[in-house]
Amino acid sequence: MTVLAVIPARGGSKGVPAKNLAPVGGVPLVVRAVRACLAARRVTDVVVSTDDGLIADAARAAGADVVLRPAAIAGDTATSEAAVLHAMDAYGAMRGDDAAGPDVVLLVQCTSPFLTAEDLDGVTGAVTEDGADTALTVAPTHGFVWRQDGAGLARPDGYGVNHDKANRPRRQDRPQEYLETGAAYAMRADGFREARHRFFGRTALVPTDPARVLEIDDPHDLARARLLAPLLDPQVLPSYDDVDAVVLDFDGTQTDDKVHIDSDGRETVAVHRGDGLGIAALRRSGLELLILSTEQNPVVAARARKLQVPVLHGIDRKDLALKQWCDEHGIAPERVLYVGNDVNDLGCFGLAGWPVAVASAHDEVRAAARAVTTKPGGEGAIREIAGWLLGPSLKVTPSAPPDSPVLPEPSASSAPHTLHTVNK
């Protein structure tokens, strides 16, 4: 049984520019959809239909095949059905003209960020095992729906659609109703080709968790999705095999974001000894390291020298600097773990494959992160991240010198220490 999941993801979007590449939980929407499809047991093939090169690159990197959609069916008035039909034909041609077409085709919308593999297996199973011709994800609802007569008039009249204004039955006395989520649809492929729409024949309703129902149509939806992601997404932490480089912001991640100024105008900041142990272990592990800071401050350079880590500071556009550094070192941005705490880190969050926020980060930064530490900045957050990558005891890799120690967990007495800048 061949089940082809088609994810339409065109480049143009009026409500949210570049919407399908917008990160939620640190992961672009199109990549979230690809990952859900790849995780579904019943899906055998995944293809993204797009007219945009950046979306195509992101989809391929996530593990999907890509079909380039012609402009004629990539405009604002193009239907999802047209994109799916084109993708079926184009994907068949990619596999060879003699290849049999899919038995079942799925329409998967990446604008539903909290779609799960279970949702996709549910609609697929309704067609492959339960005899339905089509299936869709729905959410149970008990809402009262209203319409207005005389729209535009000074006093339009409202009336009930699924209820009578004079008779308001209790929830338990009303028939169960369902809201179409817009996330996933399954169709028999032959029937879909003939009908050319997604609701032919017998249609099965596959209920999903109402808490996960959200379609991103405007910036407010996107902001809401980013706030919900830490609550709805399972926390997936990176491992050593997931990254090639760790790039660290300084203020607010390696410090508590406070600056102490004495009577002579000298600045001091506090850093955590445990973070220093973690950074040393990361350096010995063979990962590329970089400190990237907006501040042009001697304290940043002094800390970098002590840690033996390269530093770029006084940087206005940190994302451009990160991209250039990746190019110079031959590192794919999706293999970079970037640690930040404030809104000037969001550009790097959009570039790095593993954007990580410290616990004390700005709300917008936490919402855009793929993972969030339990420790605040300056209180062991970097040591915690090193533990994700190297294990709690921070064992070094075999590439490190034989006499390299296994670093113990920091004791309660591992207090922060202070660095002093020098006036120049």
N, C-alpha and C positions, 0 to 999 in steps of 0.2 A: 504494500500500500504506500504510494508516494503522496506525501502531503507537502505542498509548496506554500510557504508563508511569504507573502508579498507585502513589503513595507513601503508605501508611497511617501516620498520625502523630497518635495520640490524645494528649490532654493528661494523662490519668491514668497514673501509673507508680508501682508500689510499690517496686521495687528501687532506682531512681534517680529521685527526684522531678524533674519537668520534664525528663525524659531527652532528649526529642527536640529540645529547645532547648539542651542542654548543648554547649558549644564543644569541639571537638577541632581542634588546630592553629589556634585562633582563629576557627573557623567552626562555627556550630551544626550539629548532626547533620542536621537536616532540610534545611538549605541545602546541605550537602555532597552529599546525595542528589539534590537538584534540579540542582545543577551537573553532576553526573555524567550525569544523564539528558539535559540540554540539550547536553552535549558529544558524546553518542552520535550517530553518523551516521544510524542506522536508526530512531531514535525521532522521531516527528513531533509528538506532543502529550504534555505533562507535567501531571499533576494531583495535588495533595496532598489526601488525605481526612483531615479533622480535625474535632474538636469543640471546639478551643481557639482563642480569638481571637488570642493572641500567636503561635502556630504559623502560623495563617493569614496574619498580617501578614508574618512572616519569609518564608513561602513565596512570597507575591506579590512581595515586594521582590526575591527571588532570580530571578523570572521564570516561576514556575509559575502555573497556574490552581488554584483552590481549590474543593473540594466540601465543604460542611458536613455532617458525619456526624451522624445522629440518635442520641440517647442509647441507644436500644434496641440499637445495634450498636457502642457505644463503651465498653462495660464490660470488666471483666477477662476475662470468658468469651467475648467476641465473637471470631469468627474473622477472619483476614485475608481469606479468600475472601468473607465477607459484605461487608467494606468495599470490596473490588474490584468486586463485582457492583453494589453501590449506586453507586459512583463512575462506573461505566460508564453506568448509566441517567441519573444526575444530570448527567454531563458531556454526554451526548447531548441532554438537555433544554436545557442552557445554549447549545448550538450551534444548536438548532432541531429540532423534532420530525421534520422531513423529512430531517435529516442522516443519512447512513449511519453505522452503528456502526463501530468499529475492526475491522480484520482480525486484528490481534494485540494482546493485552493483556499488559503486564508487571506483575508484583508486585515492587516494589523496597523493600527494607527499609533505613530510614535508620539502624538500629542496627548496620549493617555499615559502619563509617566509611571503610574503604579500598577500597570498591567503585570500579571504574573504568569509563569509557565503553567501553573494549574489552570488559569483561565483559558489558555490556549489549548491545553489538553482536553478541557471540558467541552469547548465548542467543536473540536475535532472529533472527539468520541461520540458526540451526539449524531454526527454524520456517518462516521465509519462503523459504529457499533449499534446505535439506537435507531437507525433507519430514517433519520431526518434528511431532508434535502438541503436545508440551510439551518444555521444556528448563529446566535449572537449572545454576547454577554449583556446581562441586565442586572439592575439593582432593585431589590424590593423597595416599594415606597407606599406610604399611606397619605401622601399629600393631597390636599384639595386643589384642583386646577380651576382657574378662572379665565374668562375672556371678557372683552369689552365690545359692546355695540356702539356705533356712532363715534368711532375714533376720530379725534380732531375737533369734536364738538366741545362746547364749554362744560357740559355735564354728561359724559358718556356713561352708559349703563353697564355695570358688571353683572355677569351671570356665571353660574357654575357649569363646568364641563362634565366632571365625573361625580356631580352631586347636585341635589336640589336645595336651593337656598332655604326652602321651608322645611326641609327634612334633612337633618345632619346626623346620620347614624354613627354609632360608636365605631372605633377602628376595628374591633373584633367582629362587628356585624357587617362589615363591608367586604366585598371580594378583594383578594390580593391583587395589587397592580404592580407593574414593573416599569422601571425607567431604562431606556436604552442607554448604555454607557458610552457608545461610540468607540470602544477600544478594540474589539475583535469580532470578526465574522468568519464563518466557515461555510463553504458551498461545495456541492458536488461539481467537479470541474466541467463535465459534459453539460450538465444542466445550466451552469452559469454561462457557458459559451452560447447556448441556445437562447436563454432568457435575457442575457446581457444586463441583469440587475441582481442584487444580492438576496432577494427575498422570494424566490420562486418556490413552488411546491410546499411541503410541510416544513414549518419553521419551528425549531426548538429554542426555548429560552433557557439560558444557562446562568443562574444567579451567581453573583459575585459579592464580595464584601463592600457594602455601601461606603465605608470609610475610605476606600481606595478610589472612589469614582471622582475623577477630575479631568476635564478636558481643557487644554491650554489654548485659549483663543485671543487673550489680550495680556498686557503686562501684569495686571492684577492676578490673573490665574497663575502666571509664571512665579510671581512672588509668593503666592500661597503654596504652590508645589514645593518651592525651595524650603519654606518653613516646615512643611509636613514631612519632607524627606528624612530628617533625622529620627522621626517617630515611626515612619512606615517602612523604611528600608532596613533590612538587617545590616548590622555593622559588620562590614568586611574589611579586615585589616590587611595591609600589604605584607608580603614576605620578601626575603632576600632575592628570590627568583623573579620578583615582579619589577624590580627597579635596577637601573644602572648608575643612577646619580641621586644624591640628596642635596637639595639647595635650601639654605636656611636664611630667612629674614633675621634681623638682629633685634631691634627694639620691639618689645612686646612678645617675642618668642623665646629669645635667649635671656631676656630681662623681663622685669615686671612692668615695663613701659613707664617707669618713673625715672626722673633725672634729679639728682641732688646737686645743688649749686652752693658753694661756700662763699664766704664774704669776699674772696678774691676773684670770684667769677669762674672758678674751676668746677667742672662737672664730674660727677661720679655716678656710676650705675652699678647695680648688683647682678651678678650672674651665679648660677648654681653649679657647685662642684660635680654633682651627678651628671649634669649636661656635658661637662668637660670629659668625664669618663666615657659617656656614650659616644661623643664625637670622636674621641680617640679610637674607640673600638670600630666605629664605622670607617675611619680612615684606614686602619689596618686590615679591614675586611676586603679591601680592593675596590670599594665603591668610590666613584668620583664625588668630591665634595666642593661646595662653593657657599660663601656667605655673600648675600646680595642685599644691599641696604640703600635706602633713599638718603639717609643721613650722611653728610660729609663730616665725620667726627673722628678724631684720633683714637677715641676709645674703641671704635669698631676695628680699626687696623691693629691696635694693640692686642685685642682679644684674638683676632685671626692669627697673628704671629704666634701667640702662646699656644693656640690649638694646631698650628701648622696646617692651616686651611686657606686656600686662595680666597681673596675678597674683592668684590666690586662694590664701591660705595660712592655716595653722591650721585646716584642714578635717578633721573626723573622718570623715565619709562622702563620700569623693571622688566616688563614683558618683552620689550625689544632687546634688552640686554641679555635676558635669559635665552631668547631664540638665537642670538648671535653666538652666545657661549656654547649652546648645544651644537650649532653648525660647526664651530671651530673644533669641538672635541668629538664629533661624529656620534653624538648621542641623540637618539630619537626622543622628542619631547614627551611622548606617551610613556617613556621609561624613566621619567623624572618624578621624584617625590619632592614636592615643594611645600615648605612649612611657612605659614603666615598668620597674621592676626588682625590686619586692618584693611580698609577698602582699597588702599593702594596696592594690595597684593592680589586683587581680583583678576587683573590682567594675566598674571602668572598662573592663577588658578585655571583660567580658560585654556592655557597652553599646556600645562603639565598633566600627565596621565594620572598622577596621584596627588591632588591638592589636599593638604592636611591643615586643619585649623587647630590652634591650641584652645584649651577650654575657656580661656579668658578672652577669646577673639570677639570682634564685633559680630552682632547677630547676622548681618548680611554675609559675612565671611563664613561663619559656621554653617549657614544655610547652603552655601556654594561648595562646601568641602565634601570630599569623598569619605573622609574619616576625621574624627575629632578626638583629641587626647582627653584623658581624665584630669591631667595636671595642667594648671595655668602656666602661662609664659613666665620664665624666670624661676619656676618652682619644680623643675624636673621634667618638663614636657618633652625636651629633646631626648633625654635619657629614656623616656617611655617609648618614643618612636624607635630608638635604637633597639629596644627590647622587642618590638614587633618584628624587626628585620633580622635580628641576630639571636633571638631567644632571650629569656629573662636574665640569664647569667652573662649575656653578651659574649658568648664564645666567639673567638676569631676564626676565620676560615683557614684552611691549610696553606693558602698562599702567604699568610703572615709569617714572620720569623718564628722559628721553633720555640724560642724562649719567651714568646709573647704570653703574658699572663691571661688567665680567665678572670675577668673583672667581677668582683662580688657585687651584690646589691648594695647601694649606698645606705649607710646607717642613718639613724635619726639625727646623728650629730653632723651629717654632711651639710653644713650651713653654707649659704651663699657667701662669696667673697667679692671684694670691691676692686674695681679697676679705676685708676686715676688718669685723666687726660693731661696732656702737656700743652700749655698755651704756646702758640706759634705766631 
